[in-house]
């Protein structure tokens, strides 16, 4: 009894307000998604949905589902056995410029980042059965004139979705420079590799195809209830000191970030004629713009497991399955959890129309947002285990301010300027099949991380390759002296000397022969790419630890970013200096110093000098086990 009481007290302390963000990534395993299906138990419960979704998570997913039913699932794609949640998002299709036919784009893989933001609130586990939606499936026109993510309701309309397009070169840019969203997507002001809307250039980053990012709201309104997805969720607002708080009376839950990679590179040769002029991709709802990126979630978490993770885990890219004290265990990577779709219709191959008869809309197909689509009525599956009726949503209470209203997507909210006509009942040829059969099979090869089986740009199916890097780089350099710095004494190789202070640098002490040179912008292409996401062998990231590691590897520049990441190199290219306030995140291993920010590197250079590349030639030989594009590691992380 005494031990139980002591443990409960410790958990209570851990669950208190957080001074810095912690996080861990949920990884999935197996062959492909759980299912691909015209089902959406939140927006269209009990009937086929308006468009096709790609679904991850627990095997009891269906046309209708509750949290209790999810807990009874026989398997899940989640690495954690304690997570029986459902995660889904619109599928992606390719429209062949030559034939006009539509083909599904295979999903590479999906990550879900679980962020536990700095806050004055207590962060609590999702209540079982909580439903949430983010993004707006009806959008066919730009939601704003900015290509950036914007999550704070107090600072304007929330924009939770973005499309990331890693490329070998951003010349020409991914989006027309003058675009306002009317005829093309809009470039992010923070990252050349991201924006809103589908890019007009191929995402040819090595083994790093197009990615759709969606942030989920993290404030739950218990007065609205679990299933009132229109009113039960909102994003937190800035409370000062880098903290984000929920409205009074709301519950702060984890901030999820869906990161979905699509194998767009498999189609690169077939849409060369469109490069720079348009995009060949379309969401399953008929959106050719990409503005309607959205995502859905129903919680099937065992609440004690998730609360333990919130209170005690900061595993980062090592994954949620690496968190301490997991009660329910981890799934075997060699298996695969898949089910049949309860709607019996053709959704793959070469199609003349999208499933659900969703017409193409947006840009050259016609402006204006789509009205609510009402799919043709189809009889429900007659199965003994049909889910019980959902409880009716509780009325929502009036919010305390406009910033606390829900900014989640409303899939059935009609636009005031409809441009698409809902299909007639006669246009649908789908029918509902029997209850989905769950299959748990052995995969031919284990997959520790999704990118381990990432397909080559010329292949649509995953295959294993082995890689040894034999790279020869020739470059010219320019020496940049920052703040009048001069070389200091040389420390012994492989170790960083004790930190000393150089005049003019009151915020960042010198680290041996390395001097602080400033805060610099990073990008998906990585401005410091000699060694990315450096492995510090279990040591928490600090500037000192990163410098010591980079020095031991023979590099002359070290940079820390996003609290817990270390990068090394000999050149910083391009070198775009930012205000120091952009690098204000506290270091993972030392909360008295800062380690970068969001796409911002705290940079130290040997002798205070930066080498900047003018021209480079690379020769690569590839033999060996896995290839990861340096711009995006398999364990890549959220970038706002």
N, C-alpha and C positions, 0 to 999 in steps of 0.2 A: 504494500500500500504506500509506504514511504517513497519507494522508487518511482511509482506511478505518479505520485503527486509532484515530485521533483521534475520529472520529464514534462509533465503538463505545463509546469511553470516555465520551463525553458522554451517550449514551443510558443507559449504566449508572448515571451519576450521577442522571439524571432519574427512573430507575425506582426509586430508593431510597425510604425511608419518606417519607410525606407529612405535612406539618404542618397542612394545611388541605384541605378538600374542594374539588375541581374537578369540573366537569361539562360535558356537552354533550348536546343533545337530538337523538335520531334521528327524522327526519321521513320520512313516506312520501308517495308521489305516486300519481297515476292515478285511475281511476274505481272507487271502492269497494274492497273487500278483494280479496286474491288469490283466495279462494274462500270459500264458506260450506258446511260439509260435516260429516257425521257421521264424522269421521276424527280419530284421535289416535294417531300412531305411537309415542308413548311408553307410554301406559297400555294401549292396545288395538292393538298392532302386528299388521298383517296381516288385520285384520277391521274391520267398521264399529264405531265407538265407541258408547258408551251414549247420548251426546247430541250435538247439533249444536254445532260451533265456528265462530267467525269467524277466518279465517286471514290473516295478513300475512306477507310475506317472499318467499322464492325459489320458482320455478315447479316444482321437482322434489318439492315436498311431496306426500305421498300416504299410503296406509295404512301403509307402511313406508318409512323414510328413514334414510340415514346422512349424516354430515358430508361424506363424499367425493361422494355423489350430489348434495347441495345445491350443492357447488362447481361442478358441471357444469350447473347450471340455466341456461336461456337468458335469464331476466330475473328481476327482483325488484321488489317494491313499495318497497324501501328506496331512499332517495336516494343511498346510497353503493354503488358497484359492488363494493367489497370486502366487503360484508356480504351473504352469501347465506344468512343464518339463517332459521329459521322461528319465528314468534311466533303463538300462538293462545290463545283464551279462549272461554268459553261465550257463545253468542248470546243475545239478549234477545227476549222475546215480550211482546205486549200481550194481556191477556184482557179481551175486551169485556164490561163489566158487564151489558149488555142482552141479548146473544146467547149469551154464554159461549164464543164462538169465539176462537181464538188466531191472532194475526198477528205476523209478525216485525217488530221495531223496526229501522229502518235505522241503520247505524253512521254517525255524523258523520265522525269521523276518529280516528286513534290516534297518540299520541306515545310514544316509549320514552326515558326519561331514563337516560343512562349517567353514574352517579356514581362518582367515584374518591375514596373517603372518606379522611379523615385517619387515618393508621395507622402503626404501627411496622413493618408488613409491606411487602414489595415487592408491588405489584399487577401481576399477569400477565394476558395475554390468555387468553380461553377456549380450551381445547384443542379442536381440531376434533371435532365430533360430541358434545360435552357435552350431556347432557339434564338438564333441571331442571323441577320443578313447584313452585308455591307456592299457598297457600290450600288449602281442604279442600272438595272437590266433594260430600262426603257430608253436610255440615252442614245441618240444618233447624231447629236450635235455637241460641240465642246462644252463641258461644264463650267469652264472658266477660260481666261486668256493666259493662264499660266500652265506650264508643263510640270509643275512641282507638286509633290504631295503636300497637303495641308490638313492637319489633324485636329487643330484647336478651334472649337466652335466659337470661341470668343474673338477670334481673329479673322472671321469671315466664313464663307461656305466651306464645308469639309470636302476635301478631295482625297479619298482613301486609296485610290487605285493608280497604278502606273505600269508602263510597259518598258522593259529593259532590253536593249539590243546590243550586246557586246560585239565589237567589230575590230578587225585588224587595223583599220584606219578610219578616222572620222572625217576624211576629206574625199568626197563631199559629205556634208552632215547627214544625219539620219532623217531629219525633217527639214523642209524648206525654211530657210532662215526667217522669212517674213510671215510665216504662217500664223494665222489667228484662230485656226481650227475649222474654218469654213470649208476648206477643200483638202486639208491635210492635218496631221497631228501637230502637236506643239512640243518643241524641245524644252527639256528641263534647264533651268538657269544654273543648276548646281552640278549637273552631270551630263556630259556629252553622250553617254550611253543610255540615257533614259528620257522619257517624256510621256505625254498622254496621247493615246491613239497609236495605231499601227505605224511603224516606221516605213519609209519609202526606199530603204536600202536593205540589202540582205544582212542578216545577223551572222556574220562569218567568223566570229571569235572562235578560236580553235577549241572544239568540243564544248562550246558554250553558246547554245542557240537562244532564240527569243524566250523571254521569261515574262510572265504576268504576275504582278505583285498586288496584293490586296491586304490592307490593314483592317482588323476587326475592332469594333468599339469595346471598351473595357469598363463601362459603368452600367450596372444593372439596376433597373427600377422595379423593386419588388411589388410596388402598387400596381404596375401594369401586368405582372405575371409572366410565367415562363414562356407562353406561346404567343403573346401579343407582339410579334416581331416588329410591328410598325412603331411601337411606342416604348418597348422595354429596354432599349439600349441607347447609349450615347457615348461620345468620346469625352475624356476628361479635359479640363482647362488648366491653363498655366496658373499655378498658385505662388509663383516666385521661387527663387533659390533653386531653379532647375527641377521643381516638383510639379506633378500633375495630379489634380484632385477631382473627385467626382462631386456632383451636387449633393447637398445635404439630404440624408435619408436614402441615398442610393448606395449600392454595394460595389466596391472596387474589385473587379475580377481580373485575371490575367489578360494582357494585351497580346492577341495572336496576330501573326503576320503570315499569310499564305504566299508561298513562293513556288510557282509552277513553271517548269521548263517544258517547252514543246519542241519536237524535232523538226523545226522549220528548215534546217539545212538539207534535209532529204529532198526538198523541192527546189533547191537553189538554181539548178540548171534549167528548170522549166519556167522560171519567171524572170529570166534576164531581161526580156523586152520591157518589163515594167519598172526595172530599177531606176529610181529617181523620179518616177512618174506616178507611181501608185503602189498599192499593196495587194497581194493576191489572197490575203487571209481574211476570214470572216468567222465571227463567233456563231455558235449554233442557233442563236436567236435571230440571225439575219443581219447583225450589225457588222458592216464593212469598215467602220471607223476604229473600233477598239475602245471607244469611249465608255462602253457599257460593261467593262470588266467588273465582275462581282463575285461574291462567294457566300456560302451558307454553312451553318454549323448547328448541330444538335449535340449537347453534352451527354456523353455516356461514361464520364469519368467516375471512378470510385473516389468519392470526395476526400477520403482520408489520404489516399495516395497523392492526389494533386496538392492537397494542403501541405503535406510533407515536402513536396518539391518546391512549392512557393517559399516555405519557411527556411529551407536548408540547402537548396541547390543553386549553384551558379556554374553549371557544367559547360556553358557556352557551346562551342562547336563540337565538343565531345559527345553531346547529345543527352536527351532526357534519360535514355537508358543507362547512362553513366552516373546518374544521381545517387547519392548515398541513401540507404535505408528504404529501398523499394520493397514494398510488402508483397506485391503480386507477381514480381518477376518480369523476365524479358523473353520475347518470342524468339524462336530458333530461325535464324536467317535463311536456312535451307528450305523453308516451307513457302507456301503462297496461299493467300486467302482470296478467293474469287467467288462471285455468285452470278447467276443468270439474271437478266433484266426481266421484271414482271410485265413489261410492255413488249409484245411480240411484233416487231417491225424491223425493217432494214435501215440500219443507221451507218453502215460502212460500205466499202466498195466505191464505185463511181456513181454518183447520184445526180439526177437532174434538178431535184429540189431538196432543200433541207428537211430533215424529219420534223413533223409537225407543220409542214408547209409554211415555214416562216419566210416571207419575201425578203430579199436583200434590200437594205435601206441605209442611207447616209451618203454624204459626199455626192459623187456623180449619180447615185441611185435615187437621190431626192433628199432634201433636208427635212429637218423636223424630227422630234422624238416619236417613238412608237407608242400607240395606245396599248392598253392592257390586252394581251392575247388570251382568248378563251379557247383552249383546244377542244376538238370535237369530243363529245361525250362518249365514253367507252365503258362497258360493264366492268364492275369491280371483280377481282379474282375471288372465286368461291372456294375458300380454303378454311379448314377448321380453325386455324390459328390466326384468323383475321384480327387485327388490332382492335382494342376497345375504342369507343368514341373518345375523341380528344375533348378535354374540358374546354368550355368556352372561355375565351380570353377575359381576364379581369379588366374592368375599365381602368384606364390610366389616370393618374392624378395629374393635376395641372403642374407643369414644371415651374421651378422657382425662378427661372430666367430663360430667355431665348436660347442661351448657350447650353442649357441642359436638355433641350429637346433632342429626340433621337435623330441621328444623321445616318442611320442605316438605310439601305436601299429598300424601296417598295416596288417589288417586281410587278405588281398589278396596278400601280398608279398611272393613270392615263395622262398623256401630255395634252396641253391645251391646244397644240397644233399638230394633230395626228397626221402622219404621213403614210401609215401602213394600215391596211384593212385586215381585220381578224379573219382567219379562214372559216369557211362555212363548214357545217358538220359533214357534208357530203365529201369534202375534200380529203378527209382523213381515211387512211386505209389500215390504221393500226388496230391491234386488238390486245387485250390483256391476257397474259399467259398465266399458267398456274404459279403458285408460290415459288420464288426463286430457290434453286438448289444451291447449297453451299458446298464448295469444294476446297479442301486443304490438301495440296499436293507438294511433292518434293521438287524443288527447282534444280535444274541441272548443274548450276554452279552458284555457290554462296555469294552474297553481295554485301560486303561490309558497309560500303557507302554507295549511293545511287550512281555517282559518276564512274564507279569501277566498271560498270557495264554500259557506259555511254556509247552510243553508236557513232561511227565515223560520219562526217558530213555527207558521204556518198552512199550511206546505207540507212535503211529505215529500221532495221532490227539491230538490237545490241550485240556487240561482239567484244571479246577481250583482246586487248593488244598489250604488248610489253614495250616499255619505253626506257631508253637510256639517253640522256641528253648529252650530245656532243656539240656544243655551241661555240662558234668562233665569232666574236663581235669586234668590229673595227669602228672606232668613233673618234671624232675630234671633241675636245673639251674646252670650255671657257671657265676660268676660275672666278668665282664670285665671292667677294669679301663682304661679310655682313656686319654692320654696326662697328666697323673699324677693328674687327677681331684679327688677331695674329696667331700663328701657330704657337702651341705651348709645348712643354717637354713631353717626350714620348714615353708612354707607359709600356711595360713589358707586353709582348704579344700574347693574345688570348685572355687578357684580363683588363678590366677597367680600373683606372686608378681612383683614389678617393676624390669625391667631388670638391671642387674649389670654385670660388666666385670670381668672375671677371668683371671689372668696372663696366657699368651700363647694363648688366644683366642681373637685376635684382630678383627676378622671378624664376629664372632657370640657371642653376649652377652648372659650371663646366663639369664634365665627367672625364677625368684624365685628359687625354689629348683631344677629346671630342668637345666641341662647343655648340651651344644652342644657336641655330641660325634662323629659326622662325617657324611659323605655322604655314603649311602649304596645302593647296588643294589636291586631293586624290581623285581617282576615277576608276571605273571598272577595268580600264586598261592598265592600271597600276603605274603611278609615276615613279615608284621605287620598287623595281621588279627583280632585283638580284636574288632575293629569297623572300617569298611572301608567306604571311602567316607563320613566321618562324617558330619552330618548336623549341621552347625554352626548358624542355624536359621537366615539366611539372612545376616550375617556378612561376609565381604570380608575376604578371607583367609590370615592370617599372621602367623608367627611362634608363636607369643604370643597368638593369638586367638585359635590356634590348641592346644597348651599346656594347656590353661585354660580349654578348652572343655574336653580334655582327663583326666586331673586331676579331674574335677568335676564328671567324670564317674568312677573314681577309678583306672585308668590305670597309669602305671609308665613310659611308653614310648610314645612319640608323634612324628609323622613324617609328613612333608609336601612334596608335589610332584606336578610336572607339573603346577606350578604357583598357582593352585586353588583347591588343594585336600588335605584333612587332614585324617590321619590314626592314630589309637590308638592301644595299646596292652601292654602286660606284658612281651612278649618275641619277639625277633627278630630272625627269623629262615627261611633260613640260614642267617648268618651275614657276608656278603661279602663287605668289605669296598672298596670304590672307591676314586679316586682323587677328591678333593673338586670342581674342575672345572666341574665335571659332574653334580653338583648341582648348576647351575648358572642362573636358571630362576628367574626373579624378582617376588616377591610375589604379588598376586592379590590386596592386600590391603596396600602394602608398597613397593614402587619401590626402596627403599634404601636397602632392604634386599632380600635374595634369598630363594625361596621355592622349592627346589628339581630341578629335570630335567626330561629327558625322561627315564623312568624306573629307576629313581634315587631319593632316599628319603633323605631330610635333617632331621636328627634325633636328638631329645633331649631326655635325659633320667634323671629320678629322681636320684639325687646324682651322675650323670655321670656314672651310672652303667647300663649295658645291661644284661638282663637275656636271656640266649640262651638255647633253648630246646634241650635236648639229646634224650629223649624218651617220647612218649605221648600216652595216651589211651583216646579215646573219646567215650562217650555214648550220643546218640541223640534221642530225642523224637520229632515227627513231628505232630503237630495239628495246625490248624490256617489258615491264609489267603493267603499268597504267600511265595514262597521259592525262594531266590536268592542265587546262589553260591557265596561265599565270594570272589572267585577269579575274578569274573566278574559281576559287578552290571548291572542291566538292562540299566542303564544310562552310561554304560561303554564307554571309550573314546579311541581315537586314540593312538596307541603306535607304534612308528617307530621301 
